[in-house]
């Protein structure tokens, strides 16, 4: 037909004069301001989405630095006091023969966070540049990033459980280090960055290519 926003004979919701609520999915006319189902504010596109994406992403990256520099666990016994960083803990697990657990911690604490930083940054840059390449793959990448975000907290959960269980007064104690707080903040900031990304913008470039 040659109308803007169509691709392969399909028409988008925006071209049809419709807008969906981001909270509950209820579809409304484009001039509606609030959802009649959940009272959420309706917006065809979040014009400030990328600003929040970058802000939360940089905050997460900054918080991730001390999470790797400072100790995650502080272990005290009758004879010694030791501190373990994320990488140091992985190395110790390997030395003790717990290779499977070491791999899980390494993936959850290093591979996934860094992968999320790169993926979110790539998605934001591709939208800013109006790229039409690999749109389906980029959308799937966004869904994966949003899904696995919560699993990055596994390191924090392990620290919390150990701190709660190993409290033998003068014999042995395990306490979370400052890195645990930094890591938790980094995960939270990155999750907020992913949630701030309006994935519909991946497809908006098609409206200008008719």
C-alpha positions in Angstrom: 0.0 0.0 0.0 3.0 2.3 0.6 1.6 3.8 3.8 4.1 4.6 6.5 4.6 2.0 9.2 3.7 -1.0 7.1 5.9 -3.9 6.3 4.9 -6.8 4.1 1.3 -5.6 4.1 1.0 -5.5 7.9 -0.1 -2.4 9.8 1.2 -1.5 13.2 -0.9 -0.5 16.2 0.3 3.1 15.9 -0.8 3.2 12.3 -4.2 1.8 13.4 -4.5 4.6 16.0 -4.1 2.3 19.0 -1.9 2.2 22.1 -1.4 -0.6 24.6 -1.0 -0.2 28.3 2.5 -1.2 29.4 1.2 -2.5 32.7 -1.7 -4.8 31.8 -1.7 -4.8 28.0 -5.2 -3.4 27.5 -5.5 -1.7 24.1 -7.0 1.8 23.8 -7.5 4.5 21.2 -4.4 6.5 20.7 -5.9 9.7 22.2 -6.6 8.0 25.6 -4.5 9.2 28.5 -5.1 6.6 31.1 -5.8 2.8 31.1 -9.4 2.0 31.9 -8.4 -1.3 33.4 -5.4 -0.4 35.7 -5.4 3.5 35.6 -1.8 3.4 34.3 -0.6 6.3 32.1 -0.7 5.5 28.4 2.1 6.4 26.1 2.7 5.2 22.6 6.4 5.6 23.0 8.6 6.6 26.0 10.5 9.5 24.7 12.9 9.5 27.7 13.5 5.8 27.7 17.0 5.9 26.4 18.1 8.5 28.8 17.0 6.3 31.7 18.6 3.3 30.1 22.0 5.0 29.9 21.7 6.5 33.4 20.9 3.2 35.1 23.4 1.3 33.0 26.3 3.6 33.9 25.2 3.4 37.6 25.3 -0.4 37.4 28.7 -0.4 35.7 30.1 2.0 38.4 28.7 -0.1 41.2 30.2 -3.3 39.6 33.8 -2.0 40.0 33.9 -2.0 43.8 31.9 -5.3 43.7 35.0 -6.9 42.2 37.7 -5.0 44.0 36.5 -5.3 47.6 35.8 -8.5 49.6 32.5 -10.3 49.2 33.0 -12.5 52.3 34.7 -11.8 55.6 35.5 -15.0 57.4 36.8 -15.0 60.9 38.0 -18.1 62.9 40.0 -18.6 66.1 43.3 -18.6 64.2 42.8 -16.3 61.2 40.7 -13.8 59.4 40.3 -14.0 55.6 38.7 -11.9 52.9 37.4 -13.2 49.6 36.6 -11.3 46.4 34.3 -12.7 43.7 37.2 -14.0 41.6 39.1 -15.1 44.7 36.1 -17.1 45.8 35.9 -18.8 42.4 39.6 -19.7 42.6 39.2 -21.1 46.1 36.3 -23.2 45.0 38.4 -24.6 42.2 41.2 -25.4 44.6 38.8 -27.2 46.9 37.6 -29.3 43.9 34.1 -27.7 43.7 34.5 -26.9 40.0 30.8 -27.1 39.3 29.9 -24.5 42.0 32.9 -22.4 40.8 31.5 -22.3 37.3 28.0 -21.4 38.5 29.4 -18.5 40.6 31.7 -17.3 37.8 28.9 -17.3 35.3 26.3 -15.6 37.6 28.8 -13.1 39.0 31.0 -12.2 36.0 29.7 -13.5 32.7 26.1 -12.6 33.1 26.6 -9.0 34.5 29.2 -8.1 31.8 27.1 -9.7 29.1 24.1 -7.6 30.3 26.2 -4.4 30.2 27.2 -5.2 26.6 23.8 -6.3 25.5 21.9 -3.3 26.9 24.5 -0.9 25.5 24.3 -2.6 22.1 20.5 -2.3 22.1 20.5 1.3 23.1 23.1 2.3 20.5 21.4 0.4 17.7 18.1 2.2 18.5 19.8 5.6 18.6 21.4 4.9 15.2 18.1 3.7 13.7 19.5 0.3 12.7 17.3 -2.1 10.8 19.8 -5.0 11.1 18.8 -8.1 13.1 15.6 -6.6 14.6 14.2 -10.0 15.6 17.4 -11.1 17.1 17.8 -7.8 19.0 14.3 -8.2 20.4 15.0 -11.7 21.5 18.2 -10.5 23.1 16.3 -7.9 25.1 13.9 -10.6 26.3 16.8 -12.8 27.4 18.5 -9.9 29.2 15.3 -9.1 31.1 14.7 -12.8 32.0 18.1 -13.6 33.3 18.6 -10.4 35.2 17.2 -11.8 38.5 19.6 -14.8 38.4 22.6 -12.4 38.8 21.7 -12.2 42.5 22.9 -15.7 43.2 26.1 -14.5 44.7 24.3 -12.2 47.1 22.0 -15.0 48.1 24.9 -17.3 48.8 26.5 -14.6 51.0 23.3 -14.0 52.9 22.7 -17.7 53.6 26.3 -18.2 54.8 26.2 -15.2 57.0 22.9 -16.4 58.6 24.1 -20.0 59.1 27.7 -19.7 60.1 27.6 -17.6 63.2 29.5 -19.7 65.9 30.5 -16.7 68.0 34.2 -17.0 68.9 34.7 -20.2 66.8 33.8 -18.9 63.3 31.8 -16.2 61.7 31.0 -15.2 58.2 29.9 -11.7 57.3 29.1 -10.0 54.0 31.7 -7.5 52.8 31.2 -4.2 51.1 31.3 -5.9 47.7 28.0 -7.7 48.5 26.2 -4.4 48.7 27.9 -3.0 45.6 27.1 -6.2 43.6 23.4 -6.1 44.7 23.2 -2.4 43.7 24.8 -3.2 40.3 22.3 -5.9 39.6 19.4 -3.7 40.6 20.6 -0.8 38.5 21.1 -3.1 35.5 17.6 -4.5 35.9 16.2 -1.0 36.0 18.1 -0.2 32.9 16.7 -3.2 31.1 13.2 -2.4 32.3 13.5 1.3 31.1 14.3 0.2 27.6 11.2 0.5 25.3 11.7 -2.5 23.0 9.1 -1.1 20.6 11.7 1.4 19.5 13.6 -1.4 17.8 10.8 -1.6 15.2 10.2 2.2 14.8 12.8 2.6 12.2 10.5 0.7 9.8 8.2 3.7 9.8 10.7 5.9 8.1 11.8 3.4 5.5 8.8 3.4 3.1 
